[in-house]
Amino acid sequence: MSNPLNQKIDFAVIATVEKANPNGDPLNGNRPRQNFDGHGEISDVAIKRKIRNRLMDLGESVFVQSNDRKLDDHDSLKSRAESNEKLDNILKSKEQTDEDFAEIACQEWIDVRAFGQVFAYKGKGKGTGVSVGVRGPVSIHTATSVHPIDITSTQITKSVNSESGKERGSDTMGMKHRVDFGTYVFYGSINTQLAEKTGFTEKDAEKIKEALLTLFENDSSSARPEGSMEVNKVYWWPHGSKMGKYSSAKVHRSLKIQSKEEEPRSLADYEIHLEELEGLNPEVLDGK
């Protein structure tokens, strides 16, 4: 059995996007997400989804599975939870508590013990009247592009019949959007106090690191063609102590990225510098 995580960890990821839509906004015609300053964004929810998918590819048991990637026959999260005999017994029990439910869920699924989860199922046990909440130790920021992004929009048409035997209708018009080029950065941390509560281990932390290194593998779509999104660098700061030598904010600020060109078109157009923090020795890893 792997040892419990006994040191705080901070991390950062640099990724590039070329002619792809990294995270469409459904409230804005599925255009790539932007903040008010024009910088591109990838939501933390989207990043966690990709991490979960990679963990599944690595053979890990994951609770929150997307419909197009699920590995079982369950059509809802409740069904997946009830398929676990121990959890199902707790939901039917009048004696066991929220803590019993959370402990078993954390043992069963790596994403629950990493990111946490709310199990909003009404049961009969003590304290299970509304929901069971688990706070996870792994927190992830929204990814933001270093510079404002340029978005190219292309009009597309569908000129084929959806069904046979029918007269061909008029062409269906639509729009497709992409980021021509962008360098995105996101940060994260792993909290040891919450890791103790969920049973998150050193081995689990290594699996999260591996998922980050291969974040965009098996993630292609028409909006994100294979090879259009790439993890370039992962910075991994193990602190060597539970409380950490520095605040996460200070560690994250130690990564400096500056453009050498007015309009950067590749990662080579940036100067990346890591400020030294005494007593902290980060791993600097190339994406796979």
N, C-alpha and C positions, 0 to 999 in steps of 0.2 A: 504493500500500500504506500502511496506517495506521501511525503511529509507535508504537513500543513504549511501554507505560505507564511513565512515569518519575517518578510521584509516588504516594505512599500516598493512599488514599481511605478515609474512614469514611462510613457512612450510617446513617440511622434511618428507620423507617416507622411512621406512626400510622394505624391502620385501625379502623373501627367495624363491629360486627356487630349486626344487629337481626333477631330472630325467625329465626335460622338456626343450623345446626350447623357451625361453621367447620372442625372437625377431630375426627371421631368416634374413640373409642377402641375397637377391636375386642375388647379384653380386658375391656371393661366395658359390654357391650350396646350399643356404638356411641354411648354418651353423650358429649357434648362433653368434651374432655380438661380435667382440672383438676389442679393440684398440691395438696399436703397443706394448704395455707392457703386453698383454695377459689378461687384465681385461675385463670382460664381459660388454656389453652395451645394453641398451634398449633405442631406440631413443625417443626424446620428442614427435615426431609425433605419435608413437605407444601408448605412455602414454595418449596423448590427445584423441586418438581414443577410448581407454578404458573408459576414463572419460565421453566422449560423450555417449557411450553405456550405462553407468550407469545412466547418467542423463535421457536418454530415458526410462530406466527401472523405474525411479522415476516419470515418467509422464511429463517430461519437453519437450518443443518444441525445437528440434535441427535441424539446417540447414544442416550441413555436416553429412549425414547418409551413412553408408556403404551399399553396395548392399545386403549383406546377413542379414542386421539388419534393413533395412528401414521400416518405418511404413506407407508409403503412396505409391502412384502409379507413382510418378515422376521418370523419368529415367535420369535426369541430374539436376545439381544445378540451371541452368538457368530456367528450367521448374518449379522447386520449388519456385524460387523467383517470377516468373511471375504469379504463382498461388495466390500470395497475391495481392489483388485488388489494394491496395494503391501503392505498388511498381510497379505494371504493369502500373498504370496511370502515375507514375513519368517517367518511361522509354519512354512513349509515349508523355510526355509533353515537351513543348518548354520553360516552365517558371521555373519549379522547379529545384533544384540544388542537388549536391552530398550530401550536409548536410541533406537535406530532406530525401533522400534515406537511408542514414546511420542511421538516427534517427529511422525510421520505422523498419528497419532490426534489430536493437538492441532491440527494444521493442518486436519484434516477436520471436526471437530465442536466447536462453540463451548462446549457444556456440559463437554466434557472439559478444554479449556484454562481454563475458568472454575472448575469445582468439583472437577476431578480425576476419576479413575476407576480401578478395579481391573479389569484384563483377566485373568480367571482361566482362561486357555486354555493347555493344554500344547502346546508346540511343539518344534521340533528345533534351534532356533538357540542360540547361546551365551547362557546366562542366562535362557532362556525356558522353563525346566523346570517352573515352578509358576505364576507370574503376573507381569504387568507392572503396576506401580503408578505412578500419576500423582498428584502432590499439586497441587491447584488453588489459585490465589491468592484466590478469593472465599470468605470464610467468613461464615456466617449463624447468628445465635442463634435459639433457640426464641422465638416470640412469646408474651408474657404479658400478661394483662389488667391494667389499672391497679388495678381493684378486684375483689374476689371476684364471681363471676358467679352469677346465678339461672338455674337450668335448669328449663324446663317440659317435662313428659313427657305425651304424649297417646297413649291407646290407639287403635289403628287395626284395621280388619278388612278381609279380602278375601272378598267374597261372590259371586264369579263362577267359572265353570269354567275351568280352564287348557286343557282340550281339549274339542272338540265331540263330541257323541254320547254323553256320559257323564252319568249322573245327578248333579245338583249335590250336592257334599259339604257338610259343615258349614263355617261361616265360619272362616277362619284369622285368628288374633289376633296382634297385634304391637304394638310401641311405637315412637313417634317422639319424638325429643328435640330441643330447641332452646334457644339462649341468647336470653333476652328482649332484653337489650342489654348490650354490652360494648365497651370501648375497649381495643384491643390495641396493643402496641408491640414491634417487634423491631429489632435492630441488626445491622450487618455491617461488614466491612472488606475491602479489596483490598490484598494484599501485593505489593510490587514485586519482591522477590527471587524469589518463586514465579512471578510474571507473566513474568519474563525466561526462566524455564525452560520455560514452556508456550507462550510466544509470545502471551500475552494483551496486547491493545493498547488504546490510548486509545479507539478506535472500539468495541471490545468493551465497555469500561466504559460508554460512552454507551448501548449496547444494553441492558445490565443496568439502567441507570437508567430507560430507557423501559419495560422490563418491570415494574419496581417501580411506576411511575406508573399502570400499567393492569393490575395484578396479578390482579384478579378478573373481567376481561373474558373472555367465552366460557368461564366456569367454573361456570355455573349447574347446579343439579341439584335434585331434590325436597328435599334437605336444605339447599340453599343457593339459594333462589329468586333470580332476577335482581333486582339492586338491594339485596339484603339484606346484602351485604358491600361495603365501600367503602374505598378508600385515600384518606385525607384529606390527609396531608402526607408529603412525602419530604424529609429533610434530608441534604444531600450535602456532605461536607467534603473538598475537595481540599487536600492539605498543601503542595504546591509543592516537595516534596523526596522522595527515595526513602525515607529513614528516618522521615520524618514529624516534625512540630513537637511533637506530644504523643502520649502513649500512647492507644491506642484506648479503653481504659477511661475515661480522663479526658474524652475527647471525647464519649463516649456519656453520661457523667454530666452533661454540660453541658445536656442536654435535661431540663427539669423539667416534670412534668405533675401538677397538683393539682386536686382536685374542689372546685367551689364549692357543690355540693349534697350532701346526705347520701346520696341515691340518684340519681346522674346518669342521665339518659335520652337525652342527645344530646351531641355533641361541644361544643356551646355551654355545657354545664354544667362544663366544665373550663377552667382557666387554664393556658395553655402558655407557658413562658418558656425562652428560650435564653440561657444564660450566655455572655458574650463571652470568647473566648480570643484573646489577642494574636497577631496575625499569621495568624489562621485566619478565612477569610471563607466561610461556608457558603452554598450555594444552598438556598433554602427554596421548595419547589415544591408546588403543589396537585395532588392526584390528578386524573386525567382521567376 
